[in-house]
Amino acid sequence: MSHYHLRVAAPRPARYTARQIRPWAREARSVTVTNADANEQPGLDVRRRRVVFRCWHRGTKEMDLLLGRYADARIGTMSDDEVDALEFLMDAPDPELFGWIAGTRPVPANYDIPTLHAIRSFHRDNPTSRS
């Protein structure tokens, strides 16, 4: 007669917490919480709220911070043409757009527009840290 031992595994505790796996989560959360939510800003039309949302949800955290901070600060005073230009820039892929803003890549003539220069100067004049 054989004896079979049934072994039931207890649920394993997670080895790491979410903060240990993603150390940037705390910093990223603090940046987005302190900024005003575009959906709750009175006086913004649907298009401008959508643009702000797209700026904060690019796909890379660096671009979220670059475009999101700019949009939060300027969207209320932008003309329709300036919003068009921002939407045009947002159609560019993240690596290229990041390089253009950072100045590490040459800007193609069709993307060398005043809105790109405004984003550059905004971040030059409003750094995130004073270190």
C-alpha positions as CSV (number, residue, x, y, z in Angstrom):
1,M,0.0,0.0,0.0
2,S,1.4,3.4,-1.0
3,H,1.0,6.5,1.0
4,Y,0.5,9.8,-0.8
5,H,1.2,12.9,1.0
6,L,-0.8,15.9,-0.2
7,R,1.1,19.0,0.3
8,V,-0.8,22.2,0.2
9,A,1.2,25.3,-0.3
10,A,0.4,28.3,1.9
11,P,0.1,31.6,0.0
12,R,3.5,33.1,-0.2
13,P,3.9,36.6,1.1
14,A,5.1,39.1,-1.5
15,R,8.8,39.6,-1.4
16,Y,8.8,43.2,-2.2
17,T,6.3,46.0,-1.8
18,A,5.3,48.1,-4.7
19,R,7.5,50.9,-3.4
20,Q,10.5,48.7,-3.4
21,I,9.9,47.5,-7.0
22,R,9.0,51.0,-8.3
23,P,11.0,53.5,-6.2
24,W,9.9,56.3,-8.5
25,A,6.2,55.7,-7.5
26,R,6.3,58.0,-4.5
27,E,7.9,60.9,-6.3
28,A,5.6,60.5,-9.4
29,R,2.5,60.4,-7.2
30,S,3.6,63.5,-5.3
31,V,4.0,65.4,-8.6
32,T,0.7,64.5,-10.0
33,V,-1.2,65.0,-6.7
34,T,0.1,68.5,-6.2
35,N,-0.9,69.6,-9.7
36,A,-4.4,70.7,-10.2
37,D,-6.6,68.1,-12.0
38,A,-7.5,69.5,-15.4
39,N,-11.0,67.9,-15.2
40,E,-11.8,70.1,-12.2
41,Q,-10.4,73.3,-13.5
42,P,-13.4,75.6,-14.0
43,G,-13.7,77.3,-17.3
44,L,-11.7,74.8,-19.4
45,D,-13.6,73.4,-22.4
46,V,-13.6,69.7,-23.2
47,R,-10.8,70.0,-25.8
48,R,-8.4,71.7,-23.4
49,R,-9.1,69.1,-20.7
50,R,-8.5,66.3,-23.2
51,V,-5.2,67.9,-24.2
52,V,-4.1,68.2,-20.6
53,F,-5.0,64.6,-20.0
54,R,-3.0,63.5,-23.1
55,C,0.0,65.6,-21.9
56,W,0.0,63.8,-18.5
57,H,-0.5,60.3,-20.0
58,R,2.2,60.1,-22.7
59,G,3.6,56.7,-22.0
60,T,6.9,57.8,-20.5
61,K,7.2,59.5,-17.1
62,E,9.7,62.0,-18.4
63,M,7.4,63.2,-21.1
64,D,4.4,63.2,-18.7
65,L,6.3,65.6,-16.5
66,L,7.6,67.8,-19.3
67,L,4.3,68.2,-21.2
68,G,2.0,67.9,-18.2
69,R,3.6,70.7,-16.2
70,Y,3.6,72.9,-19.3
71,A,0.0,72.2,-20.1
72,D,-1.1,72.7,-16.5
73,A,0.6,76.1,-16.4
74,R,-0.4,77.4,-19.8
75,I,-3.6,75.7,-21.1
76,G,-5.9,78.3,-19.7
77,T,-4.3,81.2,-21.6
78,M,-3.5,79.4,-24.9
79,S,-5.3,80.4,-28.1
80,D,-6.9,77.8,-30.3
81,D,-3.9,78.0,-32.7
82,E,-1.5,77.3,-29.8
83,V,-3.6,74.3,-28.7
84,D,-3.5,73.1,-32.3
85,A,0.3,73.4,-32.3
86,L,0.6,71.5,-29.0
87,E,-1.6,68.7,-30.3
88,F,0.6,68.6,-33.4
89,L,3.7,68.2,-31.2
90,M,2.0,65.5,-29.2
91,D,1.7,63.4,-32.3
92,A,5.5,63.0,-32.4
93,P,7.0,59.9,-30.8
94,D,8.2,60.4,-27.2
95,P,12.0,59.8,-27.8
96,E,12.2,62.3,-30.6
97,L,10.1,64.9,-28.8
98,F,12.1,64.5,-25.6
99,G,15.3,65.0,-27.6
100,W,14.0,68.1,-29.2
101,I,13.0,69.6,-25.9
102,A,16.2,68.6,-24.2
103,G,18.2,69.9,-27.2
104,T,20.0,66.6,-27.8
105,R,18.4,65.9,-31.2
106,P,18.1,68.2,-34.2
107,V,14.5,69.5,-34.7
108,P,13.0,68.8,-38.2
109,A,11.8,72.0,-39.9
110,N,8.1,71.1,-39.7
111,Y,8.4,70.6,-35.9
112,D,10.5,73.7,-35.2
113,I,7.5,75.8,-34.1
114,P,7.0,78.5,-31.5
115,T,5.2,76.1,-29.2
116,L,8.3,73.8,-29.0
117,H,10.4,76.9,-28.1
118,A,7.8,77.9,-25.5
119,I,8.0,74.4,-23.8
120,R,11.8,74.7,-23.7
121,S,11.8,78.1,-22.2
122,F,9.1,77.1,-19.7
123,H,11.3,74.3,-18.3
124,R,14.4,76.4,-18.4
125,D,12.6,79.1,-16.4
126,N,10.7,76.7,-14.1
127,P,13.0,73.8,-13.1
128,T,11.5,71.1,-10.9
129,S,14.3,71.2,-8.4
130,R,16.6,73.9,-7.2
131,S,19.6,71.7,-6.6
